[in-house]
Amino acid sequence: MYPPVDPTIVEFGPFALRWYGLLMATAVITGSWFATKEIERRGKNPEDFWDMLIWVLIPAFIGARLYYVFVQSSDTAYYLQNPGQILQIWGGGIHIFGAFIFGGIALWLFTKIRRLPTLLYLDAAAVGLPIAQAIGRWGNFINQELYGPPTNWPFGLQIDPRHRLVPYNDLTAYPESTRFHALFLYESVWNFLGFFVLYWVSKRFGRQLRPGDLSLLYLVWYPFGRFFIEFLRTDSWFFPGTPFNVVHILSLVAVVGAIATLVLRRRLGPVANSNS
């Protein structure tokens, strides 16, 4: 596999339209559309979600970038020496866990200020997030990022030398014919599957779900897959002498915590008629 297009679609002086940005915008709009349908299905005004979106997106992108730079990246020192690079989000390098933290706080504040049912909006976001993530990962493909170690598997990625991390930029040991694990593809497929599962559960078992159940199911599905994909990351900081990093810990906590919460909720008895 190799990107069929240049990362830049068109340039106007200092301004450029890039595939990464276009795919991210497409991801946000698509995920938000499905989220509003979930809001509407539950008898609420979908316009409230669009109002909320701008207040959540900005903190989410800031959090996603900061998490990548200071936690995920194996080259944090470079960003500290070149702080202007931290702002260049269009070149890639964001992390969904940072978006979860900052975006989740923003969503909670917005719903409290507007007196909207927080769990309902979290559930709506949980339906839209996987499809948005699945689309957005193709921006990583265009940028030749989010790849794993060398592989002979089908759909191996061809990575140009200038986009390779150490030690894979050594063309003597890893010639240009070397192919790499397509982590972007693995995660995109996992997220597409997650979207179909959550969407089906919402449609099929909507009346039996408690507010917040879809959010918890998302916190089981996505981190479970991410836990295993993370072992193949080449751009992460790992705990010395181990194959584990911070994402492994966060994913494990999310999966165990979400499953435990779902089990406890099932023991509470019939579903309450509440959207709060």
Secondary structure in CASP SS format (residue, H / E / C, confidence):
PFRMAT SS
TARGET T0000
AUTHOR 0000-0000-0000
METHOD secondary structure of the structure
MODEL  1
M C 1.00
Y C 1.00
P C 1.00
P C 1.00
V C 1.00
D C 1.00
P C 1.00
T E 1.00
I E 1.00
V E 1.00
E E 1.00
F E 1.00
G C 1.00
P C 1.00
F E 1.00
A E 1.00
L E 1.00
R E 1.00
W H 1.00
Y H 1.00
G H 1.00
L H 1.00
L H 1.00
M H 1.00
A H 1.00
T H 1.00
A H 1.00
V H 1.00
I H 1.00
T H 1.00
G H 1.00
S H 1.00
W H 1.00
F H 1.00
A H 1.00
T H 1.00
K H 1.00
E H 1.00
I H 1.00
E H 1.00
R H 1.00
R C 1.00
G C 1.00
K C 1.00
N C 1.00
P C 1.00
E H 1.00
D H 1.00
F H 1.00
W H 1.00
D H 1.00
M H 1.00
L H 1.00
I H 1.00
W H 1.00
V H 1.00
L H 1.00
I H 1.00
P H 1.00
A H 1.00
F H 1.00
I H 1.00
G H 1.00
A H 1.00
R H 1.00
L H 1.00
Y H 1.00
Y H 1.00
V H 1.00
F H 1.00
V H 1.00
Q H 1.00
S E 1.00
S C 1.00
D C 1.00
T H 1.00
A H 1.00
Y H 1.00
Y H 1.00
L H 1.00
Q H 1.00
N C 1.00
P H 1.00
G H 1.00
Q H 1.00
I H 1.00
L H 1.00
Q C 1.00
I H 1.00
W H 1.00
G H 1.00
G C 1.00
G C 1.00
I C 1.00
H C 1.00
I H 1.00
F H 1.00
G H 1.00
A H 1.00
F H 1.00
I H 1.00
F H 1.00
G H 1.00
G H 1.00
I H 1.00
A H 1.00
L H 1.00
W H 1.00
L H 1.00
F H 1.00
T H 1.00
K H 1.00
I H 1.00
R C 1.00
R C 1.00
L C 1.00
P C 1.00
T H 1.00
L H 1.00
L H 1.00
Y H 1.00
L H 1.00
D H 1.00
A H 1.00
A H 1.00
A H 1.00
V H 1.00
G H 1.00
L H 1.00
P H 1.00
I H 1.00
A H 1.00
Q H 1.00
A H 1.00
I H 1.00
G H 1.00
R H 1.00
W H 1.00
G H 1.00
N H 1.00
F H 1.00
I H 1.00
N C 1.00
Q C 1.00
E C 1.00
L C 1.00
Y C 1.00
G C 1.00
P C 1.00
P E 1.00
T C 1.00
N C 1.00
W C 1.00
P C 1.00
F C 1.00
G C 1.00
L E 1.00
Q E 1.00
I C 1.00
D C 1.00
P H 1.00
R H 1.00
H H 1.00
R C 1.00
L C 1.00
V C 1.00
P C 1.00
Y C 1.00
N C 1.00
D C 1.00
L C 1.00
T C 1.00
A C 1.00
Y C 1.00
P C 1.00
E C 1.00
S C 1.00
T C 1.00
R E 1.00
F E 1.00
H C 1.00
A C 1.00
L H 1.00
F H 1.00
L H 1.00
Y H 1.00
E H 1.00
S H 1.00
V H 1.00
W H 1.00
N H 1.00
F H 1.00
L H 1.00
G H 1.00
F H 1.00
F H 1.00
V H 1.00
L H 1.00
Y H 1.00
W H 1.00
V H 1.00
S H 1.00
K H 1.00
R H 1.00
F H 1.00
G H 1.00
R H 1.00
Q H 1.00
L C 1.00
R C 1.00
P C 1.00
G C 1.00
D H 1.00
L H 1.00
S H 1.00
L H 1.00
L H 1.00
Y H 1.00
L H 1.00
V H 1.00
W H 1.00
Y H 1.00
P H 1.00
F H 1.00
G H 1.00
R H 1.00
F H 1.00
F H 1.00
I H 1.00
E H 1.00
F H 1.00
L H 1.00
R C 1.00
T C 1.00
D C 1.00
S E 1.00
W C 1.00
F C 1.00
F C 1.00
P C 1.00
G C 1.00
T C 1.00
P C 1.00
F C 1.00
N C 1.00
V H 1.00
V H 1.00
H H 1.00
I H 1.00
L H 1.00
S H 1.00
L H 1.00
V H 1.00
A H 1.00
V H 1.00
V H 1.00
G H 1.00
A H 1.00
I H 1.00
A H 1.00
T H 1.00
L H 1.00
V H 1.00
L H 1.00
R H 1.00
R H 1.00
R C 1.00
L C 1.00
G C 1.00
P C 1.00
V C 1.00
A C 1.00
N C 1.00
S C 1.00
N C 1.00
S C 1.00
END
